[in-house]
Structure formats: C-alpha cells, structure tokens
C-alpha cells in the first residue's frame, strides 16, 4: 500500500489541479489552510489556482517521499517566478525557492489529510516584502 500512497502524493505535487478531484477524498482536510479558505477540495483548488496564477512556471522538486502505514511524508522545494498577483502583491519578476515538508494521510488510495509547513518568511524575503538581514539598516 505504501507504494500506491507514495504514487498518489507524487501526482498531487506533479499534476495539481487537474488531478485533485481524483486524488482527494470528499472529506479531505487541509489542516494548515489560511483563514477564510473554503473547506476540503475546493480550498485546495483555490490555493492551487492562486499559486499557478502568481507563479505560472512553478514546479515542485520532491526530494524525499517516506511512507509508513497510512501516512506519506514529502520533503519538497517549490520553484517559481513571480509573474502574477500574489495575495495583493503585484508581480515582481523575482524567482523564489521555497522548501517545505508535507504529511499526508491516505485511506483507500485517497488523500484524506494534509499538514504542510513551508518557509513563507523566506519567500517574502525573496519577493522583497521583508528585508533580509543584510538589508536592515543599510
């Protein structure tokens, strides 16, 4: 089962929006969702569209997929160029590289839960929203 679960998680990162209805269970929960996001699959679609609009060239590099029972842990890096509006920030043309780790729980081949932690602070520094340590006071 772990091989199938890892394959589902890989598709989640590689195919995104086009595969969400197939990969996510109707009871899917995105545990670290921003406030105001619709629950379940619809909320995941909103996030996917937001990132695809802001970073149309984005891709995830998966470094590790580790499966144990009904859980799959993915260590990944997001790469993209800021070419569209992102949460009110107009396009900067800057490239970002954001590391993250996600823990997924699956049942019967469907993703039920997603807990994700990513370095959004670093992303905001790369976009120029937050100064980097070398920029402070200069």
PAFI-656225 format. One record per atom (N, C-alpha, C): x, y, z; atom name; residue in three letters. Coordinates in nm, 2 decimals. Example, Ala and Ser with C-alpha at 12.3 -4.5 7.8 and 13.67 -1.06 7.14 Angstrom:
BEGIN
(rec (1.32, -0.57, 0.78), N, ALA)
(rec (1.23, -0.45, 0.78), CA, ALA)
(rec (1.32, -0.33, 0.78), C, ALA)
(rec (1.28, -0.22, 0.71), N, SER)
(rec (1.37, -0.11, 0.71), CA, SER)
(rec (1.29, 0.00, 0.79), C, SER)
***
This chain:
BEGIN
(rec (0.08, -0.12, 0.00), N, UNK)
(rec (0.00, 0.00, 0.00), CA, UNK)
(rec (0.09, 0.13, 0.00), C, UNK)
(rec (0.20, 0.12, 0.06), N, UNK)
(rec (0.29, 0.24, 0.07), CA, UNK)
(rec (0.33, 0.29, -0.07), C, UNK)
(rec (0.35, 0.19, -0.16), N, UNK)
(rec (0.39, 0.23, -0.30), CA, UNK)
(rec (0.28, 0.31, -0.36), C, UNK)
(rec (0.16, 0.26, -0.35), N, UNK)
(rec (0.04, 0.33, -0.41), CA, UNK)
(rec (0.02, 0.47, -0.35), C, UNK)
(rec (0.04, 0.48, -0.21), N, UNK)
(rec (0.02, 0.60, -0.14), CA, UNK)
(rec (0.12, 0.70, -0.19), C, UNK)
(rec (0.25, 0.66, -0.20), N, UNK)
(rec (0.35, 0.75, -0.25), CA, UNK)
(rec (0.33, 0.80, -0.39), C, UNK)
(rec (0.27, 0.71, -0.47), N, UNK)
(rec (0.24, 0.75, -0.61), CA, UNK)
(rec (0.13, 0.85, -0.61), C, UNK)
(rec (0.03, 0.84, -0.52), N, UNK)
(rec (-0.08, 0.94, -0.52), CA, UNK)
(rec (-0.02, 1.08, -0.47), C, UNK)
(rec (0.07, 1.08, -0.38), N, UNK)
(rec (0.13, 1.20, -0.33), CA, UNK)
(rec (0.21, 1.27, -0.44), C, UNK)
(rec (0.29, 1.19, -0.51), N, UNK)
(rec (0.37, 1.24, -0.62), CA, UNK)
(rec (0.28, 1.30, -0.72), C, UNK)
(rec (0.17, 1.24, -0.76), N, UNK)
(rec (0.08, 1.30, -0.85), CA, UNK)
(rec (0.02, 1.43, -0.80), C, UNK)
(rec (-0.01, 1.44, -0.67), N, UNK)
(rec (-0.06, 1.56, -0.61), CA, UNK)
(rec (0.03, 1.68, -0.64), C, UNK)
(rec (0.16, 1.66, -0.62), N, UNK)
(rec (0.26, 1.76, -0.65), CA, UNK)
(rec (0.28, 1.79, -0.80), C, UNK)
(rec (0.29, 1.68, -0.88), N, UNK)
(rec (0.32, 1.70, -1.02), CA, UNK)
(rec (0.20, 1.74, -1.10), C, UNK)
(rec (0.08, 1.70, -1.07), N, UNK)
(rec (-0.04, 1.73, -1.16), CA, UNK)
(rec (-0.13, 1.84, -1.10), C, UNK)
(rec (-0.13, 1.85, -0.97), N, UNK)
(rec (-0.21, 1.96, -0.90), CA, UNK)
(rec (-0.35, 1.96, -0.94), C, UNK)
(rec (-0.40, 2.07, -0.99), N, UNK)
(rec (-0.54, 2.10, -1.01), CA, UNK)
(rec (-0.61, 1.99, -1.10), C, UNK)
(rec (-0.54, 1.94, -1.20), N, UNK)
(rec (-0.61, 1.85, -1.29), CA, UNK)
(rec (-0.64, 1.72, -1.23), C, UNK)
(rec (-0.57, 1.68, -1.12), N, UNK)
(rec (-0.59, 1.55, -1.05), CA, UNK)
(rec (-0.66, 1.56, -0.92), C, UNK)
(rec (-0.69, 1.68, -0.87), N, UNK)
(rec (-0.74, 1.69, -0.73), CA, UNK)
(rec (-0.86, 1.62, -0.70), C, UNK)
(rec (-0.96, 1.62, -0.80), N, UNK)
(rec (-1.09, 1.55, -0.78), CA, UNK)
(rec (-1.07, 1.40, -0.77), C, UNK)
(rec (-0.97, 1.35, -0.84), N, UNK)
(rec (-0.94, 1.21, -0.84), CA, UNK)
(rec (-0.86, 1.17, -0.71), C, UNK)
(rec (-0.77, 1.25, -0.67), N, UNK)
(rec (-0.67, 1.22, -0.56), CA, UNK)
(rec (-0.73, 1.24, -0.42), C, UNK)
(rec (-0.81, 1.35, -0.41), N, UNK)
(rec (-0.86, 1.39, -0.27), CA, UNK)
(rec (-0.99, 1.33, -0.24), C, UNK)
(rec (-1.00, 1.28, -0.12), N, UNK)
(rec (-1.13, 1.23, -0.07), CA, UNK)
(rec (-1.23, 1.35, -0.05), C, UNK)
(rec (-1.36, 1.33, -0.07), N, UNK)
(rec (-1.45, 1.44, -0.05), CA, UNK)
(rec (-1.44, 1.49, 0.09), C, UNK)
(rec (-1.40, 1.41, 0.19), N, UNK)
(rec (-1.38, 1.46, 0.33), CA, UNK)
(rec (-1.24, 1.52, 0.36), C, UNK)
(rec (-1.16, 1.54, 0.25), N, UNK)
(rec (-1.03, 1.59, 0.26), CA, UNK)
(rec (-1.02, 1.72, 0.35), C, UNK)
(rec (-0.92, 1.72, 0.44), N, UNK)
(rec (-0.89, 1.84, 0.53), CA, UNK)
(rec (-0.75, 1.89, 0.50), C, UNK)
(rec (-0.74, 2.02, 0.47), N, UNK)
(rec (-0.62, 2.09, 0.46), CA, UNK)
(rec (-0.60, 2.16, 0.60), C, UNK)
(rec (-0.52, 2.10, 0.68), N, UNK)
(rec (-0.51, 2.14, 0.82), CA, UNK)
(rec (-0.44, 2.28, 0.84), C, UNK)
(rec (-0.36, 2.32, 0.75), N, UNK)
(rec (-0.28, 2.44, 0.77), CA, UNK)
(rec (-0.34, 2.55, 0.67), C, UNK)
(rec (-0.46, 2.54, 0.64), N, UNK)
(rec (-0.52, 2.63, 0.54), CA, UNK)
(rec (-0.53, 2.77, 0.60), C, UNK)
(rec (-0.51, 2.87, 0.51), N, UNK)
(rec (-0.52, 3.01, 0.56), CA, UNK)
(rec (-0.67, 3.04, 0.60), C, UNK)
(rec (-0.69, 3.13, 0.69), N, UNK)
(rec (-0.83, 3.17, 0.73), CA, UNK)
(rec (-0.91, 3.21, 0.61), C, UNK)
(rec (-1.04, 3.18, 0.61), N, UNK)
(rec (-1.13, 3.22, 0.50), CA, UNK)
(rec (-1.13, 3.13, 0.38), C, UNK)
(rec (-1.05, 3.03, 0.38), N, UNK)
(rec (-1.04, 2.94, 0.26), CA, UNK)
(rec (-1.16, 2.84, 0.27), C, UNK)
(rec (-1.22, 2.81, 0.16), N, UNK)
(rec (-1.33, 2.71, 0.16), CA, UNK)
(rec (-1.27, 2.58, 0.21), C, UNK)
(rec (-1.35, 2.50, 0.28), N, UNK)
(rec (-1.30, 2.37, 0.33), CA, UNK)
(rec (-1.28, 2.27, 0.21), C, UNK)
(rec (-1.21, 2.17, 0.24), N, UNK)
(rec (-1.19, 2.05, 0.16), CA, UNK)
(rec (-1.13, 2.07, 0.02), C, UNK)
(rec (-1.17, 2.00, -0.07), N, UNK)
(rec (-1.12, 2.00, -0.21), CA, UNK)
(rec (-1.12, 2.14, -0.27), C, UNK)
(rec (-1.23, 2.21, -0.25), N, UNK)
(rec (-1.25, 2.35, -0.30), CA, UNK)
(rec (-1.14, 2.44, -0.25), C, UNK)
(rec (-1.10, 2.43, -0.13), N, UNK)
(rec (-1.00, 2.52, -0.07), CA, UNK)
(rec (-0.86, 2.48, -0.13), C, UNK)
(rec (-0.84, 2.36, -0.15), N, UNK)
(rec (-0.71, 2.31, -0.21), CA, UNK)
(rec (-0.71, 2.37, -0.36), C, UNK)
(rec (-0.82, 2.37, -0.43), N, UNK)
(rec (-0.82, 2.42, -0.56), CA, UNK)
(rec (-0.79, 2.57, -0.56), C, UNK)
(rec (-0.85, 2.64, -0.47), N, UNK)
(rec (-0.82, 2.79, -0.46), CA, UNK)
(rec (-0.67, 2.82, -0.44), C, UNK)
(rec (-0.61, 2.74, -0.35), N, UNK)
(rec (-0.46, 2.76, -0.33), CA, UNK)
(rec (-0.39, 2.72, -0.46), C, UNK)
(rec (-0.42, 2.61, -0.53), N, UNK)
(rec (-0.35, 2.58, -0.65), CA, UNK)
(rec (-0.37, 2.68, -0.75), C, UNK)
(rec (-0.49, 2.74, -0.77), N, UNK)
(rec (-0.51, 2.84, -0.87), CA, UNK)
(rec (-0.43, 2.97, -0.83), C, UNK)
(rec (-0.43, 3.00, -0.70), N, UNK)
(rec (-0.36, 3.12, -0.66), CA, UNK)
(rec (-0.21, 3.11, -0.69), C, UNK)
(rec (-0.15, 2.99, -0.67), N, UNK)
(rec (0.00, 2.98, -0.70), CA, UNK)
(rec (0.02, 2.97, -0.85), C, UNK)
(rec (-0.07, 2.90, -0.92), N, UNK)
(rec (-0.05, 2.89, -1.07), CA, UNK)
(rec (-0.06, 3.03, -1.13), C, UNK)
(rec (-0.15, 3.11, -1.08), N, UNK)
(rec (-0.16, 3.25, -1.13), CA, UNK)
(rec (-0.04, 3.34, -1.10), C, UNK)
(rec (0.01, 3.33, -0.98), N, UNK)
(rec (0.12, 3.41, -0.94), CA, UNK)
(rec (0.25, 3.36, -0.99), C, UNK)
(rec (0.27, 3.23, -1.00), N, UNK)
(rec (0.39, 3.17, -1.04), CA, UNK)
(rec (0.36, 3.07, -1.15), C, UNK)
(rec (0.33, 3.11, -1.27), N, UNK)
(rec (0.28, 3.02, -1.38), CA, UNK)
(rec (0.39, 2.92, -1.42), C, UNK)
(rec (0.51, 2.94, -1.39), N, UNK)
(rec (0.62, 2.84, -1.43), CA, UNK)
(rec (0.65, 2.75, -1.32), C, UNK)
(rec (0.58, 2.75, -1.21), N, UNK)
(rec (0.62, 2.68, -1.09), CA, UNK)
(rec (0.63, 2.53, -1.11), C, UNK)
(rec (0.71, 2.47, -1.02), N, UNK)
(rec (0.72, 2.33, -1.01), CA, UNK)
(rec (0.77, 2.29, -0.88), C, UNK)
(rec (0.74, 2.17, -0.84), N, UNK)
(rec (0.79, 2.12, -0.71), CA, UNK)
(rec (0.90, 2.01, -0.74), C, UNK)
(rec (1.01, 2.02, -0.67), N, UNK)
(rec (1.11, 1.92, -0.67), CA, UNK)
(rec (1.08, 1.83, -0.55), C, UNK)
(rec (1.06, 1.71, -0.56), N, UNK)
(rec (1.04, 1.62, -0.45), CA, UNK)
(rec (1.17, 1.55, -0.41), C, UNK)
(rec (1.22, 1.58, -0.29), N, UNK)
(rec (1.35, 1.53, -0.25), CA, UNK)
(rec (1.33, 1.39, -0.18), C, UNK)
(rec (1.23, 1.38, -0.10), N, UNK)
(rec (1.20, 1.25, -0.03), CA, UNK)
(rec (1.05, 1.23, -0.02), C, UNK)
(rec (1.02, 1.10, -0.04), N, UNK)
(rec (0.88, 1.05, -0.01), CA, UNK)
(rec (0.90, 0.93, 0.09), C, UNK)
(rec (0.85, 0.95, 0.21), N, UNK)
(rec (0.86, 0.84, 0.31), CA, UNK)
(rec (0.72, 0.79, 0.35), C, UNK)
(rec (0.70, 0.66, 0.33), N, UNK)
(rec (0.57, 0.61, 0.37), CA, UNK)
(rec (0.58, 0.52, 0.49), C, UNK)
(rec (0.48, 0.53, 0.58), N, UNK)
(rec (0.46, 0.45, 0.69), CA, UNK)
(rec (0.32, 0.43, 0.72), C, UNK)
(rec (0.26, 0.31, 0.70), N, UNK)
(rec (0.12, 0.29, 0.72), CA, UNK)
(rec (0.04, 0.37, 0.63), C, UNK)
(rec (-0.05, 0.45, 0.69), N, UNK)
(rec (-0.14, 0.53, 0.61), CA, UNK)
(rec (-0.09, 0.68, 0.59), C, UNK)
(rec (0.04, 0.70, 0.63), N, UNK)
(rec (0.10, 0.83, 0.61), CA, UNK)
(rec (0.21, 0.84, 0.51), C, UNK)
(rec (0.22, 0.95, 0.44), N, UNK)
(rec (0.33, 0.98, 0.35), CA, UNK)
(rec (0.38, 1.11, 0.38), C, UNK)
(rec (0.52, 1.12, 0.40), N, UNK)
(rec (0.58, 1.25, 0.43), CA, UNK)
(rec (0.66, 1.28, 0.30), C, UNK)
(rec (0.64, 1.41, 0.26), N, UNK)
(rec (0.71, 1.46, 0.14), CA, UNK)
(rec (0.80, 1.58, 0.18), C, UNK)
(rec (0.93, 1.57, 0.15), N, UNK)
(rec (1.02, 1.69, 0.16), CA, UNK)
(rec (1.04, 1.74, 0.02), C, UNK)
(rec (1.00, 1.87, 0.00), N, UNK)
(rec (1.00, 1.92, -0.13), CA, UNK)
(rec (1.05, 2.07, -0.14), C, UNK)
(rec (1.08, 2.11, -0.26), N, UNK)
(rec (1.11, 2.25, -0.28), CA, UNK)
(rec (1.02, 2.31, -0.39), C, UNK)
(rec (0.97, 2.42, -0.37), N, UNK)
(rec (0.89, 2.49, -0.47), CA, UNK)
(rec (0.98, 2.59, -0.54), C, UNK)
(rec (0.97, 2.60, -0.68), N, UNK)
(rec (1.05, 2.69, -0.76), CA, UNK)
(rec (0.95, 2.76, -0.85), C, UNK)
(rec (0.96, 2.90, -0.86), N, UNK)
(rec (0.87, 2.97, -0.95), CA, UNK)
(rec (0.92, 3.11, -0.97), C, UNK)
(rec (0.86, 3.18, -1.07), N, UNK)
(rec (0.89, 3.32, -1.10), CA, UNK)
(rec (0.76, 3.40, -1.07), C, UNK)
(rec (0.77, 3.50, -0.99), N, UNK)
(rec (0.65, 3.58, -0.96), CA, UNK)
(rec (0.61, 3.67, -1.07), C, UNK)
(rec (0.51, 3.62, -1.15), N, UNK)
(rec (0.46, 3.68, -1.27), CA, UNK)
(rec (0.32, 3.73, -1.27), C, UNK)
(rec (0.25, 3.70, -1.16), N, UNK)
(rec (0.11, 3.75, -1.14), CA, UNK)
(rec (0.09, 3.79, -1.00), C, UNK)
(rec (-0.03, 3.85, -0.97), N, UNK)
(rec (-0.07, 3.90, -0.84), CA, UNK)
(rec (-0.06, 3.78, -0.74), C, UNK)
(rec (0.00, 3.81, -0.62), N, UNK)
(rec (0.01, 3.71, -0.52), CA, UNK)
(rec (-0.04, 3.77, -0.39), C, UNK)
(rec (-0.15, 3.74, -0.34), N, UNK)
(rec (-0.21, 3.79, -0.22), CA, UNK)
(rec (-0.20, 3.95, -0.21), C, UNK)
(rec (-0.23, 4.02, -0.32), N, UNK)
(rec (-0.22, 4.16, -0.33), CA, UNK)
(rec (-0.09, 4.22, -0.37), C, UNK)
(rec (0.01, 4.13, -0.38), N, UNK)
(rec (0.15, 4.18, -0.42), CA, UNK)
(rec (0.16, 4.17, -0.57), C, UNK)
(rec (0.18, 4.29, -0.64), N, UNK)
(rec (0.19, 4.28, -0.79), CA, UNK)
(rec (0.31, 4.21, -0.83), C, UNK)
(rec (0.32, 4.16, -0.95), N, UNK)
(rec (0.43, 4.08, -1.00), CA, UNK)
(rec (0.56, 4.15, -0.98), C, UNK)
(rec (0.66, 4.08, -0.93), N, UNK)
(rec (0.80, 4.14, -0.92), CA, UNK)
(rec (0.90, 4.08, -1.02), C, UNK)
(rec (0.86, 3.97, -1.08), N, UNK)
(rec (0.96, 3.91, -1.18), CA, UNK)
(rec (1.07, 3.83, -1.11), C, UNK)
(rec (1.06, 3.82, -0.97), N, UNK)
(rec (1.17, 3.76, -0.90), CA, UNK)
(rec (1.14, 3.61, -0.89), C, UNK)
(rec (1.25, 3.53, -0.89), N, UNK)
(rec (1.24, 3.39, -0.87), CA, UNK)
(rec (1.24, 3.35, -0.73), C, UNK)
(rec (1.16, 3.26, -0.69), N, UNK)
(rec (1.16, 3.21, -0.55), CA, UNK)
(rec (1.19, 3.06, -0.54), C, UNK)
(rec (1.25, 3.02, -0.43), N, UNK)
(rec (1.28, 2.88, -0.40), CA, UNK)
(rec (1.23, 2.87, -0.26), C, UNK)
(rec (1.13, 2.78, -0.23), N, UNK)
(rec (1.07, 2.77, -0.10), CA, UNK)
(rec (1.08, 2.62, -0.06), C, UNK)
(rec (1.15, 2.59, 0.05), N, UNK)
(rec (1.14, 2.45, 0.10), CA, UNK)
(rec (1.02, 2.42, 0.18), C, UNK)
(rec (0.98, 2.30, 0.18), N, UNK)
(rec (0.86, 2.26, 0.27), CA, UNK)
(rec (0.86, 2.11, 0.30), C, UNK)
(rec (0.77, 2.08, 0.39), N, UNK)
(rec (0.75, 1.94, 0.43), CA, UNK)
(rec (0.60, 1.92, 0.45), C, UNK)
(rec (0.55, 1.82, 0.39), N, UNK)
(rec (0.40, 1.79, 0.40), CA, UNK)
(rec (0.39, 1.65, 0.45), C, UNK)
(rec (0.29, 1.63, 0.54), N, UNK)
(rec (0.25, 1.50, 0.59), CA, UNK)
(rec (0.11, 1.47, 0.54), C, UNK)
(rec (0.09, 1.36, 0.47), N, UNK)
(rec (-0.04, 1.33, 0.41), CA, UNK)
(rec (-0.09, 1.20, 0.48), C, UNK)
(rec (-0.22, 1.19, 0.50), N, UNK)
(rec (-0.29, 1.07, 0.55), CA, UNK)
(rec (-0.38, 1.02, 0.44), C, UNK)
(rec (-0.37, 0.89, 0.40), N, UNK)
(rec (-0.45, 0.84, 0.29), CA, UNK)
(rec (-0.53, 0.72, 0.34), C, UNK)
(rec (-0.65, 0.71, 0.28), N, UNK)
(rec (-0.74, 0.59, 0.30), CA, UNK)
(rec (-0.79, 0.54, 0.16), C, UNK)
(rec (-0.77, 0.42, 0.14), N, UNK)
(rec (-0.82, 0.36, 0.01), CA, UNK)
(rec (-0.77, 0.43, -0.11), C, UNK)
(rec (-0.64, 0.48, -0.10), N, UNK)
(rec (-0.58, 0.54, -0.22), CA, UNK)
(rec (-0.61, 0.69, -0.23), C, UNK)
(rec (-0.69, 0.74, -0.14), N, UNK)
(rec (-0.74, 0.89, -0.15), CA, UNK)
(rec (-0.67, 0.96, -0.03), C, UNK)
(rec (-0.63, 1.09, -0.07), N, UNK)
(rec (-0.57, 1.17, 0.04), CA, UNK)
(rec (-0.68, 1.23, 0.12), C, UNK)
(rec (-0.67, 1.20, 0.25), N, UNK)
(rec (-0.77, 1.25, 0.35), CA, UNK)
(rec (-0.73, 1.38, 0.42), C, UNK)
(rec (-0.60, 1.39, 0.45), N, UNK)
(rec (-0.55, 1.50, 0.53), CA, UNK)
(rec (-0.42, 1.54, 0.48), C, UNK)
(rec (-0.39, 1.67, 0.49), N, UNK)
(rec (-0.26, 1.73, 0.45), CA, UNK)
(rec (-0.22, 1.84, 0.56), C, UNK)
(rec (-0.10, 1.81, 0.62), N, UNK)
(rec (-0.04, 1.91, 0.71), CA, UNK)
(rec (0.09, 1.96, 0.64), C, UNK)
(rec (0.10, 2.08, 0.61), N, UNK)
(rec (0.21, 2.13, 0.53), CA, UNK)
(rec (0.28, 2.25, 0.61), C, UNK)
(rec (0.41, 2.25, 0.61), N, UNK)
(rec (0.49, 2.36, 0.67), CA, UNK)
(rec (0.58, 2.40, 0.56), C, UNK)
(rec (0.58, 2.53, 0.52), N, UNK)
(rec (0.68, 2.58, 0.42), CA, UNK)
(rec (0.74, 2.71, 0.47), C, UNK)
(rec (0.85, 2.75, 0.41), N, UNK)
(rec (0.92, 2.87, 0.46), CA, UNK)
(rec (0.87, 2.99, 0.39), C, UNK)
(rec (0.75, 3.04, 0.43), N, UNK)
(rec (0.69, 3.15, 0.37), CA, UNK)
(rec (0.76, 3.28, 0.41), C, UNK)
(rec (0.83, 3.28, 0.52), N, UNK)
(rec (0.91, 3.40, 0.56), CA, UNK)
(rec (1.02, 3.42, 0.45), C, UNK)
(rec (1.09, 3.31, 0.42), N, UNK)
(rec (1.20, 3.32, 0.32), CA, UNK)
(rec (1.14, 3.36, 0.18), C, UNK)
(rec (1.02, 3.31, 0.15), N, UNK)
(rec (0.95, 3.35, 0.02), CA, UNK)
(rec (0.93, 3.50, 0.02), C, UNK)
(rec (0.88, 3.56, 0.13), N, UNK)
(rec (0.85, 3.70, 0.14), CA, UNK)
(rec (0.98, 3.78, 0.13), C, UNK)
(rec (1.09, 3.73, 0.18), N, UNK)
(rec (1.22, 3.80, 0.17), CA, UNK)
(rec (1.27, 3.79, 0.02), C, UNK)
(rec (1.25, 3.68, -0.04), N, UNK)
(rec (1.29, 3.67, -0.18), CA, UNK)
(rec (1.21, 3.76, -0.27), C, UNK)
(rec (1.08, 3.78, -0.24), N, UNK)
(rec (1.00, 3.87, -0.31), CA, UNK)
(rec (1.02, 4.02, -0.28), C, UNK)
(rec (1.10, 4.05, -0.18), N, UNK)
(rec (1.13, 4.18, -0.14), CA, UNK)
(rec (1.03, 4.25, -0.05), C, UNK)
(rec (0.94, 4.17, 0.01), N, UNK)
(rec (0.84, 4.22, 0.10), CA, UNK)
(rec (0.90, 4.24, 0.24), C, UNK)
(rec (0.99, 4.15, 0.28), N, UNK)
(rec (1.05, 4.15, 0.41), CA, UNK)
(rec (1.20, 4.17, 0.38), C, UNK)
(rec (1.27, 4.26, 0.45), N, UNK)
(rec (1.41, 4.28, 0.42), CA, UNK)
(rec (1.49, 4.16, 0.47), C, UNK)
(rec (1.60, 4.13, 0.40), N, UNK)
(rec (1.69, 4.02, 0.45), CA, UNK)
(rec (1.78, 4.08, 0.55), C, UNK)
(rec (1.85, 4.00, 0.64), N, UNK)
(rec (1.94, 4.06, 0.74), CA, UNK)
(rec (2.04, 4.16, 0.69), C, UNK)
(rec (2.10, 4.14, 0.57), N, UNK)
(rec (2.19, 4.23, 0.52), CA, UNK)
(rec (2.13, 4.37, 0.47), C, UNK)
(rec (2.00, 4.37, 0.45), N, UNK)
(rec (1.94, 4.49, 0.41), CA, UNK)
(rec (1.89, 4.58, 0.53), C, UNK)
(rec (1.88, 4.53, 0.64), N, UNK)
(rec (1.83, 4.60, 0.76), CA, UNK)
(rec (1.94, 4.71, 0.80), C, UNK)
(rec (1.89, 4.83, 0.81), N, UNK)
(rec (1.98, 4.94, 0.85), CA, UNK)
(rec (2.07, 4.99, 0.74), C, UNK)
(rec (2.06, 4.94, 0.62), N, UNK)
(rec (2.16, 4.99, 0.52), CA, UNK)
(rec (2.09, 5.10, 0.43), C, UNK)
***
